[in-house]
Amino acid sequence: MSKIARLTLSSILSFALMSAVLIALLSGSAAAQQHLTGTLGDGATYVIDVPALWNGTLLLYSHGYVAPGSPNPALDISDPYTSYYMLASGYALAGSSYASTGWAVHEAIPDQIATLDLFQSMVGTPTRTIAWGHSLGGEVTAALVQQYPSRFDAALPMCGVLAGSEGFFNQALDQTFAFNTLLAGGSLEMVHITNPALDYGTAAAILAAAQTTPQGQARIALAAALADKPGWYDPTTPEPAATDFATQEANQYLWVSNEIPGSFFTRAEMEFRAGGNPSFNTGVRYEYKLKRSRDYAEVQALYAAAGLSLDADLAALKSAPRISADPGALTYLTDNVIYNGQITVPVLTLHTTGDGTVNVEQERAYRRVVDEADNVALLRERFIHRAGHCEFSPAEMIVAEQTLELRLATGKWSGLGIAQLNKEATALGPEFNVIDVNGAPYPAAPAFMNYEPLQFLRLFDAFTQ
């Protein structure tokens, strides 16, 4: 079979290979001939898995955010289903833990390069190296191919922080700023956080109380809109209708309740490593931002239903004291990392449309800088119609990775049609068409869709800073 034929998505797995994968899944036995682990010079650990019949391609996996105090093992893939598929298909896998937890972009990039160096010395030089990763790891993936273009052949950032660290934290500040001004009476430490536990408890109580009144719900929706929070939370439910604003707000409340209280810990950790506050909202026009949010119509409707003046609340945001960044901290977060669009290898991104942790509009921010750098021919984006952060099925990720390899093999983008992608994912079988819901596999039909994100509301990149 020729290389091109072997990469045709509908023929990826023969019946025999599918059987081998299912046997491995049932028995719990790995398909790796070599399983290598160890510790890097900075204390990060690494893991490498190489199958007996290695096809020469290495997939370097970058994992997502790990909260301080949580276990921090090295990972070379996201889940056992995808792991068994890739190993049975001949791919080698590698990844590191990063030397620290938290917003560890600064440590992740050199740790991943060190893992790549170790792979070459211990296993051999891959014929192809593809970077891929989820969430913060998606940001790391895009940074790797920007900073080390000669080390990679392609990249697959998934649900990535592709607006860069500064854009991400500025957007989070906008949400907290509106919440603090309109609901918390200015009682919260938004930056230079000294007691995140206190802020957490205060914010959680205020948020819960606000959700019990129409006025509070309207203001929660406004805060959520400034971070483009989707009105869809549960991946096991259909997306609410475009005019079902009550359900949308209830879902946004769930996103916000997961994030605003906990964000004080995330920001405190980030400020510690940055040496100060890197976020700012000086010069931000919130009325302008709101009108460009995906949630603008919802906010208008909820304010009208609650008998509140949206103009008055926007005026309150306009007059509230603004926050400036500490220059050194801003430099740290800019270095770790913003994007300049300088890509020299094919990049395919994947994002769920109902992601309330890393909103889908970040894809538009990344495309903008790649376009500004005249490299948009190397970039393609695909979207999954599903709620949740990184709620991809193994089938969807496998199809995306194989489509990226098809681009490498042929020199042109193909196989990206929505119907074809969904067909190829379906063909992998029900075992691979599952998502993780509360730690258990849940059946999920392939959900590739055509989608055009709105502009990210807090651009900060090499062309806008």
Buried (B, 14 or more C-beta within 10 A) or exposed (E): EEEEEBBBBEEBBEEEBBEBBBEBBEEEEBBBEEEBEEEBEEEBBBBBBBBEEBBEBBBBBBBBBBEBEEEBEBBBBBBEBBBBBBBBBBBBBBBBBBBBBBBBBBBBBBBBBBBBEBBBEBBEEBEBBBBBBBBBBBBBBBBBBBEBEEBBBBBBBBBBBBBBBBBBBBBBBBBBBBBBBBBBEEEBBBBEBEEBEBBBEBBBEBBEEBBEEBBBBBBBBBBBBBBBBBBBBBBBEEBBEEEBBBBBBBBBBBBBBBBBBBBBBBBBBBBEBBEBBBBBBEEBEBEEBBEBBBBBBBBBBBBEBBEBEBEEBBEBBEEBEEBEBBEEBBBBBBEBBBBBBBBEBBBBBBBBBBBBBBBBBBBBBBBBBBBBBEBBEBBBBBBBBBBBBBBBBBBBBBBBBBBBBBBBBEEEBEBBEBEBBBBBBBBBEEBBBBBBBEEEBEEBEBBBBEBEBBEBBBBBBBBBE
